[in-house]
Amino acid sequence: MRLRDDLTSGGAWRPGLIGLAIGIAAGWACAWLGTPIPWMLGPLFAIAVLRVAGVAVAAPAGARHGGQWIIGTALGLYFTPQVMREVAGWWPLFAAGAAFAIALGYGAGLALARLAGIDRTTAVFASVPGGAAEMAVLGERFGARADRVAAAQSLRILIVVGIVPAAYAVLGIHGADPYVPGTAVFVPAGLALLLAATLAGSAVAQWLNVPNAFVLGSLAVAIPLTAAEINLSAVPRVVSNAGQCLLGCALGARFQPDFLRGAPRFVLSVAATVVGAIVATAALGLGLAQLSGLPASTLVLGLAPGGIAEMAITAKVLQLGVPMVTTFHVTRVVALLLLTAPLFTRVRAWRHRHKGADLE
């Protein structure tokens, strides 16, 4: 009780500052223990558990944007001219992955509606593997419960980043692809210039209301620079770890004290459908690996129903085809955000016309 009181007595800044300290300690502890992607998973689970327990801890202001900015910058350095040519040749795989994600979102949504006893509109937008904020806003337009959509999307990320990296670690899968950044040389002035450029790109993307603006905006600057062989600097590991820590804190802070108590059937149903989605995407990844000859580990991670930053940083830490995984997830997010609303409108109109009922 004293910790809760202390956290709330020192102003709005104190919960975020304490949250950052907890995140750093949890990241260090997980790194010492040798867990997968320790600097993201440690802060994420530590803060999520504390918040669900009712402790007034929070992420630092701007943690999500700061983490995405750093991670997007680091990921963009993998897109060398050779990699760009290779990635462009696999566009049918990326399109197939995006189409599968849409179908999976609708299928999981129908299953969630039945399991949780909620309306299909809420269930579909809760299950489409897009961003929590973006899907909540889209769903609300069609009458979905935005709070449940956001909660389900946050839980999806938590489950995916908890299961997928752990499974790879247990199976000993890492280093399957030879991709390396355009430069391994750290140049302080060059890094400062690179970060300034990607921050400007992120700010423009935010101004344009681009979803995941600080990831996509950073990638939109870093990728062309790397493809043009303008290699300003590598991103040191300590900076990359800082980005993971900030993102982990932000993800953990999404959870509220009443998360488990408020709707246990809904939480369990979301967990079941997310696990099912992981199994389905893994099966597809294994099948596409047989057809394409690409490493199954890369394709499974590229198709996994997690977020761009979370899955791409998993690929980076485990050395599993960072450009391929990043491109899979960017393609999926763009397709989902462009197609989810118009497709939902058409499906609901079709159901109303042919069955006398809409998705609600």
ROLOMI-421112 format. One line per field, with one value per residue (C-alpha): residue in one letter; x negated, z negated, y negated. Coordinates in Angstrom, 2 decimals, padded with zeros to 5 digits. Layout:
% residues N
vexvo a; ...
x X; ...
z Z; ...
y Y; ...
This chain:
% residues 360
vexvo m; r; l; r; d; d; l; t; s; g; g; a; w; r; p; g; l; i; g; l; a; i; g; i; a; a; g; w; a; c; a; w; l; g; t; p; i; p; w; m; l; g; p; l; f; a; i; a; v; l; r; v; a; g; v; a; v; a; a; p; a; g; a; r; h; g; g; q; w; i; i; g; t; a; l; g; l; y; f; t; p; q; v; m; r; e; v; a; g; w; w; p; l; f; a; a; g; a; a; f; a; i; a; l; g; y; g; a; g; l; a; l; a; r; l; a; g; i; d; r; t; t; a; v; f; a; s; v; p; g; g; a; a; e; m; a; v; l; g; e; r; f; g; a; r; a; d; r; v; a; a; a; q; s; l; r; i; l; i; v; v; g; i; v; p; a; a; y; a; v; l; g; i; h; g; a; d; p; y; v; p; g; t; a; v; f; v; p; a; g; l; a; l; l; l; a; a; t; l; a; g; s; a; v; a; q; w; l; n; v; p; n; a; f; v; l; g; s; l; a; v; a; i; p; l; t; a; a; e; i; n; l; s; a; v; p; r; v; v; s; n; a; g; q; c; l; l; g; c; a; l; g; a; r; f; q; p; d; f; l; r; g; a; p; r; f; v; l; s; v; a; a; t; v; v; g; a; i; v; a; t; a; a; l; g; l; g; l; a; q; l; s; g; l; p; a; s; t; l; v; l; g; l; a; p; g; g; i; a; e; m; a; i; t; a; k; v; l; q; l; g; v; p; m; v; t; t; f; h; v; t; r; v; v; a; l; l; l; l; t; a; p; l; f; t; r; v; r; a; w; r; h; r; h; k; g; a; d; l; e
x 000.00; -002.85; -004.32; -000.98; -000.69; -004.25; -003.70; -000.66; -001.87; -004.67; -002.86; -002.05; -005.69; -006.48; -004.58; -006.31; -009.73; -009.25; -007.88; -011.02; -013.22; -011.22; -011.47; -015.25; -015.61; -013.35; -015.20; -018.56; -017.29; -015.90; -019.15; -021.10; -018.78; -019.19; -015.50; -014.55; -014.29; -014.84; -014.76; -011.22; -009.67; -011.07; -009.55; -006.33; -005.49; -006.81; -004.68; -001.64; -001.66; -002.06; 000.75; 003.15; 002.25; 003.36; -000.02; 000.06; -002.88; -002.97; -005.17; -007.22; -005.58; -006.20; -007.60; -005.67; -006.64; -010.24; -010.60; -009.03; -011.24; -014.46; -013.37; -012.18; -015.53; -017.48; -015.32; -015.71; -019.46; -018.94; -017.48; -020.66; -020.44; -020.86; -018.19; -015.79; -016.13; -015.59; -012.60; -010.94; -011.09; -008.99; -005.97; -003.52; -004.41; -003.78; -000.43; 000.53; -000.41; 001.75; 004.73; 004.38; 004.25; 007.57; 009.21; 007.74; 009.03; 012.59; 012.42; 011.00; 013.63; 016.50; 014.95; 014.48; 018.09; 019.29; 016.83; 017.19; 020.87; 020.29; 021.52; 019.74; 018.79; 016.79; 015.34; 014.12; 012.37; 010.94; 009.44; 008.08; 004.31; 003.90; 002.95; 005.00; 005.80; 006.48; 008.81; 010.64; 011.30; 012.40; 014.59; 016.30; 017.47; 019.47; 020.80; 018.12; 017.19; 013.92; 012.80; 013.07; 011.41; 008.45; 008.20; 008.26; 005.66; 003.35; 003.80; 003.03; -000.34; -001.11; -000.35; -002.21; -005.39; -005.20; -004.78; -006.60; -010.08; -009.92; -009.09; -012.03; -014.33; -013.15; -013.68; -017.09; -016.15; -018.32; -020.73; -018.94; -019.43; -022.59; -021.07; -023.20; -022.81; -024.35; -027.08; -028.40; -030.41; -029.13; -029.69; -028.31; -027.71; -026.26; -023.91; -022.72; -022.01; -020.27; -018.07; -017.19; -016.20; -014.06; -012.45; -011.50; -010.03; -008.08; -006.75; -005.56; -003.89; -002.20; -001.00; 000.46; 002.23; 000.34; 000.91; -002.18; -003.64; -006.89; -007.74; -006.62; -007.93; -011.37; -011.40; -010.37; -013.55; -016.04; -015.22; -015.87; -019.10; -020.35; -019.20; -021.15; -024.19; -024.17; -025.32; -025.54; -026.07; -025.11; -022.69; -024.59; -023.12; -022.55; -020.40; -018.45; -017.93; -016.67; -014.10; -012.96; -012.68; -010.55; -008.27; -007.96; -007.02; -004.38; -002.86; -002.73; -001.09; 001.94; 003.30; 005.70; 006.37; 009.81; 008.48; 008.86; 011.69; 014.01; 014.69; 012.86; 014.82; 013.85; 010.16; 010.02; 011.81; 009.38; 006.46; 007.89; 008.42; 004.97; 003.31; 005.34; 004.17; 000.53; 000.96; 002.66; -000.04; -002.76; -001.15; -000.96; -004.58; -005.73; -003.73; -005.09; -008.61; -008.16; -006.95; -009.45; -012.58; -012.86; -013.64; -010.51; -011.66; -011.56; -008.19; -006.52; -007.75; -006.72; -003.18; -002.78; 000.15; -002.01; -002.83; -005.41; -007.88; -007.50; -007.95; -010.66; -012.71; -012.30; -013.76; -016.60; -017.56; -017.31; -018.89; -015.95; -015.58; -014.85; -013.99; -011.60; -009.85; -009.59; -008.16; -005.61; -004.29; -004.34; -002.42; 000.09; 000.73; 001.17; 003.55; 005.58; 005.96; 006.95; 009.25; 010.79; 013.47; 014.63; 014.54; 016.53; 019.11; 019.50; 019.71; 022.31; 024.36; 024.14; 025.32; 028.16; 029.20; 028.99; 029.77; 031.73; 029.15; 025.87; 022.75; 024.20
z 000.00; -000.80; 002.68; 004.24; 002.08; 002.82; 006.54; 006.55; 004.16; 006.22; 009.26; 012.67; 013.55; 010.72; 011.91; 015.30; 013.74; 011.42; 014.33; 016.34; 013.39; 013.03; 016.78; 016.76; 013.77; 015.36; 018.67; 016.96; 014.94; 018.03; 019.91; 017.02; 017.05; 020.81; 021.75; 025.36; 026.25; 022.58; 022.92; 024.29; 022.52; 019.10; 018.87; 020.60; 018.16; 015.06; 015.62; 016.83; 013.70; 011.41; 013.07; 013.01; 009.31; 008.79; 008.41; 009.79; 012.11; 015.67; 018.74; 019.18; 021.29; 024.98; 024.32; 027.13; 029.70; 028.52; 028.64; 032.07; 033.39; 032.25; 033.41; 036.80; 037.31; 036.45; 038.71; 041.68; 041.70; 042.96; 046.32; 048.41; 052.23; 052.45; 049.83; 051.57; 054.81; 052.99; 050.99; 054.09; 055.72; 052.97; 053.24; 053.86; 050.42; 048.76; 050.55; 049.50; 045.92; 045.90; 047.43; 044.89; 042.03; 043.13; 043.44; 040.11; 038.42; 039.58; 038.72; 035.27; 034.78; 035.45; 033.05; 030.40; 030.72; 030.05; 027.24; 025.41; 026.12; 027.59; 030.76; 033.97; 034.80; 031.59; 032.00; 035.55; 034.82; 031.63; 033.68; 036.84; 036.19; 036.55; 034.03; 030.85; 031.30; 035.03; 034.71; 031.76; 033.77; 036.85; 034.84; 033.00; 036.35; 036.88; 033.34; 031.76; 028.11; 028.35; 024.83; 025.56; 028.95; 027.40; 024.53; 026.90; 029.19; 026.23; 024.94; 028.41; 028.44; 024.91; 025.79; 029.10; 027.73; 024.77; 026.78; 030.09; 028.88; 026.08; 028.60; 030.77; 027.74; 026.65; 030.18; 030.41; 033.56; 034.26; 036.87; 039.76; 042.20; 043.21; 043.31; 041.66; 041.41; 044.07; 041.63; 038.33; 037.59; 034.86; 035.67; 032.94; 035.24; 037.91; 035.43; 034.22; 037.81; 038.58; 035.50; 036.27; 039.82; 038.73; 035.98; 038.61; 040.75; 037.76; 037.01; 040.60; 040.49; 037.22; 038.74; 041.66; 039.21; 040.47; 038.14; 036.28; 037.36; 035.43; 036.87; 040.43; 040.45; 039.29; 041.83; 044.58; 043.94; 042.92; 045.73; 048.63; 046.98; 046.59; 050.08; 051.44; 049.44; 047.29; 044.14; 041.44; 038.49; 036.93; 034.01; 030.91; 028.91; 025.87; 027.97; 029.45; 025.96; 024.79; 027.60; 026.65; 022.99; 023.79; 026.03; 023.40; 020.75; 023.05; 023.87; 020.22; 019.24; 021.43; 018.83; 016.14; 012.61; 013.62; 016.75; 015.43; 012.97; 015.33; 017.98; 017.37; 020.08; 022.62; 021.60; 021.79; 025.14; 026.58; 025.32; 026.97; 030.34; 030.27; 029.59; 032.44; 034.70; 033.76; 034.68; 037.98; 039.01; 038.05; 040.25; 043.15; 042.62; 042.73; 045.90; 047.64; 046.63; 048.48; 051.59; 051.57; 050.11; 047.62; 043.96; 042.11; 039.03; 040.94; 042.57; 039.33; 037.60; 040.56; 040.46; 036.67; 035.45; 033.50; 034.07; 036.49; 033.87; 031.61; 034.30; 036.18; 033.03; 032.29; 035.73; 035.09; 031.74; 033.00; 036.40; 038.38; 041.65; 040.37; 043.79; 044.69; 041.31; 041.34; 044.87; 044.02; 041.09; 042.83; 045.78; 043.44; 041.44; 044.58; 046.11; 042.92; 042.43; 046.05; 046.47; 043.09; 043.08; 046.74; 046.55; 043.31; 044.91; 047.89; 045.75; 043.46; 046.45; 048.01; 044.80; 044.47; 048.07; 048.07; 044.48; 043.20; 040.52; 040.34; 038.44; 035.30
y 000.00; -002.39; -001.95; -002.84; -005.93; -007.01; -006.62; -008.83; -011.51; -013.01; -014.31; -012.91; -012.34; -009.94; -006.82; -007.09; -007.57; -004.60; -002.60; -003.31; -002.26; 000.97; 001.55; 001.12; 003.44; 006.07; 005.82; 006.22; 009.19; 010.93; 010.29; 011.80; 014.81; 015.18; 014.87; 014.04; 010.32; 009.42; 005.65; 005.71; 008.69; 007.83; 004.34; 005.45; 008.23; 006.45; 003.36; 005.31; 007.49; 004.48; 002.57; 005.51; 005.87; 002.28; 000.57; -002.99; -002.56; -003.87; -004.16; -007.35; -010.02; -009.32; -005.84; -004.16; -006.76; -006.88; -003.10; -002.85; -005.66; -003.96; -000.51; -001.80; -003.51; -000.36; 001.83; -000.49; 000.08; 003.65; 002.58; 002.47; 002.35; 006.13; 006.72; 004.33; 006.29; 009.58; 008.37; 006.90; 010.33; 011.89; 009.57; 012.48; 013.86; 010.51; 010.18; 013.71; 012.92; 009.79; 011.64; 014.42; 011.90; 010.41; 013.83; 014.91; 011.77; 012.44; 016.14; 015.45; 012.74; 015.13; 017.65; 014.95; 013.81; 017.35; 018.10; 014.78; 014.20; 010.74; 009.07; 009.95; 006.37; 006.00; 009.48; 008.91; 005.62; 007.14; 009.98; 008.31; 008.13; 004.38; 001.70; 001.39; -002.29; -002.00; 001.00; -000.58; -003.75; -001.81; 000.52; -002.32; -003.68; -000.48; -000.25; 001.94; 001.50; -000.40; 000.55; 004.26; 003.91; 002.08; 004.59; 007.57; 006.02; 005.32; 008.86; 010.21; 008.45; 009.64; 013.26; 013.24; 011.67; 014.01; 017.21; 016.76; 015.68; 018.26; 021.00; 019.96; 019.99; 023.46; 024.78; 023.12; 021.20; 018.16; 016.83; 018.55; 015.65; 013.77; 010.25; 007.58; 003.79; 001.58; 000.57; 001.88; -001.26; -003.56; -007.24; -009.53; -012.51; -010.23; -008.59; -011.97; -013.02; -009.71; -009.93; -013.53; -012.58; -009.62; -011.71; -014.27; -011.49; -010.21; -013.69; -014.08; -010.66; -011.61; -014.89; -012.93; -010.60; -007.56; -004.57; -003.37; -006.70; -006.47; -003.06; -003.71; -007.28; -006.14; -003.31; -005.73; -007.71; -005.01; -002.58; -005.00; -006.19; -002.62; -001.61; -004.59; -003.40; -006.54; -004.78; -007.47; -005.15; -001.86; -001.89; -000.70; 002.14; -000.06; -002.41; 000.49; 001.92; -001.47; -001.45; 002.04; 001.04; -002.01; 000.03; 002.77; 000.19; -001.32; 002.08; 003.10; -000.18; 000.59; 002.98; 001.80; 003.15; 004.47; 006.19; 009.75; 009.12; 007.27; 009.91; 013.20; 015.04; 012.39; 012.51; 016.31; 016.30; 013.75; 015.83; 018.96; 017.27; 015.67; 019.01; 020.47; 017.65; 018.33; 021.99; 021.11; 018.63; 021.09; 023.73; 021.31; 020.25; 023.86; 024.45; 021.35; 022.36; 025.63; 023.80; 020.93; 022.45; 019.58; 020.36; 021.43; 019.52; 016.23; 016.88; 017.97; 014.82; 012.68; 014.08; 014.12; 011.97; 009.52; 005.86; 004.47; 003.30; 006.33; 008.97; 007.09; 006.55; 010.26; 010.97; 008.53; 010.02; 013.60; 012.75; 014.09; 012.22; 008.72; 007.20; 010.01; 009.98; 006.18; 006.14; 008.83; 006.82; 003.45; 004.93; 006.54; 003.36; 001.23; 003.79; 004.14; 000.41; -000.16; 002.83; 003.68; 000.96; 001.28; 005.08; 005.07; 002.77; 005.11; 008.24; 006.69; 005.50; 008.97; 010.63; 008.16; 008.70; 012.50; 013.43; 010.48; 009.71; 007.87; 008.77; 007.30
